[in-house]
Amino acid sequence: MAIGLNLDGNQAESILQAGDADLIGIARQALYDPYWPLHSARAMGCDDDFAMWPPESGWWLNKRKANLPNDRGALFQ
């Protein structure tokens, strides 16, 4: 089991794929970000349309995504 400082899904997936752990503990990170599993799935390309999110927020997040530029760096220029 890998615990502590599992900050994102890609890191957790790398640990699993390398065979360094069979289970990833996310307790502290889940306290900081209760939607950690959903954010990680999205970052890994598993949930592009927010279908895994609760309906109360998923529909709005999907609509918001449609209004953002593809290059988010453009927002800060």
PEZIPE-V398656 format. One record per backbone hydrogen bond with DSSP energy under -1.0 kcal/mol. NH is the residue of the N-H (numbers start at 1). CO is the residue of the C=O. If there is no record, write none. Layout:
((NH CO) (NH CO))
This chain:
((2 23) (7 5) (12 8) (13 9) (14 10) (15 11) (16 12) (17 13) (18 14) (19 16) (20 15) (25 2) (30 26) (31 27) (32 28) (33 29) (36 33) (39 35) (40 36) (41 37) (42 38) (43 39) (44 40) (45 42) (46 41) (50 47) (57 54) (58 54) (61 57) (62 58) (63 59) (64 60) (65 61) (66 62) (68 65) (74 71) (75 72) (76 73))
